[in-house]
Amino acid sequence: DEVDKVQFINYAKELPSEQSRNAALSLYCKRVDEAEQILLQSKLFYRAIKMNVKLFKWERALEIAVKNKTHVDTVLAYRQRYLQMKKVEETDPNFLQYMEKIQVDWDTVKEKIKKEKESEGKRQRKTSPFLITYLIFTELL
């Protein structure tokens, strides 16, 4: 358990923005909805999408991508990869609809992700006082 806490602290310290660090803290505390709201309010759409993908909340990831008109191909790419690993065909009508319209190209997806991370990296890099205070009071340090 202590190793997990140390790994989390190291991960959170490396995140490029205060908002992403606060969202990571919320997710660590199992407050998924709060983490998502932090990311969406901060317009960190890729991070919100990727969080939902990692949680296998595929429909929510697609909903965020479609609503914000960004990274739909990213969601489809990760979904296709997941289904290929599971050796199953897509059956969700929503995903099938977008897969018919959008061609997935991993090079394009990787470039979009890279640009998104670079853009986020231009935000402030100082450590969040909220994060440090929380870690101290919950004895994570």
C-alpha positions in Angstrom: 0.0 0.0 0.0 2.8 2.4 0.9 4.5 1.7 -2.4 1.3 2.6 -4.3 1.2 5.9 -2.4 4.8 6.7 -3.3 4.2 5.8 -6.9 1.2 8.0 -7.0 3.0 11.0 -5.5 5.8 10.6 -8.1 3.2 10.3 -10.9 1.3 13.3 -9.7 4.4 15.5 -9.4 5.2 14.9 -13.0 1.8 15.9 -14.4 2.2 19.1 -16.4 -0.7 21.2 -14.9 -2.3 21.8 -11.5 -5.6 20.8 -12.9 -4.3 17.4 -14.1 -2.6 16.9 -10.7 -5.9 17.7 -8.9 -7.8 15.4 -11.1 -5.3 12.6 -10.5 -5.7 13.1 -6.8 -9.5 12.9 -7.1 -9.2 9.7 -9.1 -6.8 8.3 -6.6 -9.4 9.0 -3.9 -12.0 7.1 -6.1 -13.9 10.3 -6.9 -14.1 9.6 -10.6 -16.9 12.1 -11.4 -15.0 14.9 -9.6 -11.8 14.0 -11.5 -13.6 14.1 -14.8 -15.2 17.5 -14.0 -11.9 19.0 -13.2 -10.5 17.9 -16.5 -13.5 19.0 -18.5 -13.7 22.4 -16.8 -10.0 22.9 -17.6 -10.6 21.8 -21.2 -8.2 18.9 -20.8 -10.4 16.8 -23.0 -7.7 14.2 -24.0 -7.0 13.5 -20.3 -10.7 13.1 -19.6 -11.1 10.8 -22.5 -8.1 8.8 -21.7 -9.2 8.5 -18.0 -12.5 7.0 -19.2 -10.8 4.7 -21.6 -8.5 3.4 -18.8 -11.6 2.8 -16.7 -13.3 1.0 -19.7 -16.0 3.6 -19.7 -16.0 3.6 -23.5 -19.4 5.2 -24.1 -18.5 8.1 -21.8 -15.1 8.6 -23.6 -16.9 8.7 -27.0 -19.5 11.1 -25.6 -16.8 13.5 -24.4 -15.0 13.3 -27.7 -18.1 13.9 -29.8 -19.5 16.7 -27.6 -16.2 18.5 -27.7 -15.4 17.7 -31.3 -12.0 16.4 -30.6 -10.2 13.0 -30.3 -13.1 10.9 -31.7 -10.5 9.1 -33.7 -8.5 8.6 -30.5 -11.4 6.9 -28.8 -12.0 4.7 -31.8 -8.4 3.8 -32.1 -8.1 2.7 -28.4 -11.5 0.9 -28.8 -10.3 -1.0 -31.9 -7.1 -2.0 -30.2 -9.0 -3.2 -27.1 -11.4 -5.3 -29.2 -8.6 -6.8 -31.2 -6.8 -7.8 -28.0 -10.0 -9.4 -26.8 -10.5 -11.0 -30.3 -14.1 -9.7 -30.5 -16.0 -7.7 -33.1 -17.6 -4.3 -32.4 -21.3 -4.6 -31.6 -22.1 -1.2 -30.1 -24.2 0.8 -32.7 -22.7 4.1 -31.5 -19.2 3.0 -32.1 -20.1 1.3 -35.4 -21.7 4.5 -36.6 -18.5 6.5 -36.0 -16.2 3.8 -37.3 -18.1 4.0 -40.6 -17.5 7.8 -40.8 -14.0 8.1 -39.4 -10.8 6.4 -40.6 -8.4 5.6 -37.7 -4.8 6.4 -38.3 -2.5 5.8 -35.3 0.1 8.2 -36.6 -2.5 11.0 -36.6 -3.8 9.9 -33.2 -0.3 9.9 -31.7 0.5 13.3 -33.2 -2.8 14.8 -31.7 -2.0 13.3 -28.3 1.6 14.7 -28.5 0.3 18.2 -29.3 -2.3 18.0 -26.6 0.3 17.1 -24.0 2.7 19.8 -25.2 -0.1 22.4 -25.0 -0.9 21.3 -21.4 2.8 21.4 -20.6 2.8 25.1 -21.3 0.5 25.6 -18.3 2.1 26.4 -15.0 4.4 23.7 -13.6 4.5 24.5 -10.0 3.2 21.9 -7.5 -0.4 22.4 -6.4 -0.7 23.6 -2.8 -4.0 21.7 -2.6 -2.2 18.5 -3.6 0.6 18.9 -1.2 -1.7 19.9 1.7 -3.9 16.9 1.0 -0.9 14.5 0.9 0.4 15.8 4.2 -2.9 15.6 6.0 -3.6 12.1 4.7 -0.1 11.0 5.6 0.8 10.0 2.1 4.1 11.7 2.4 
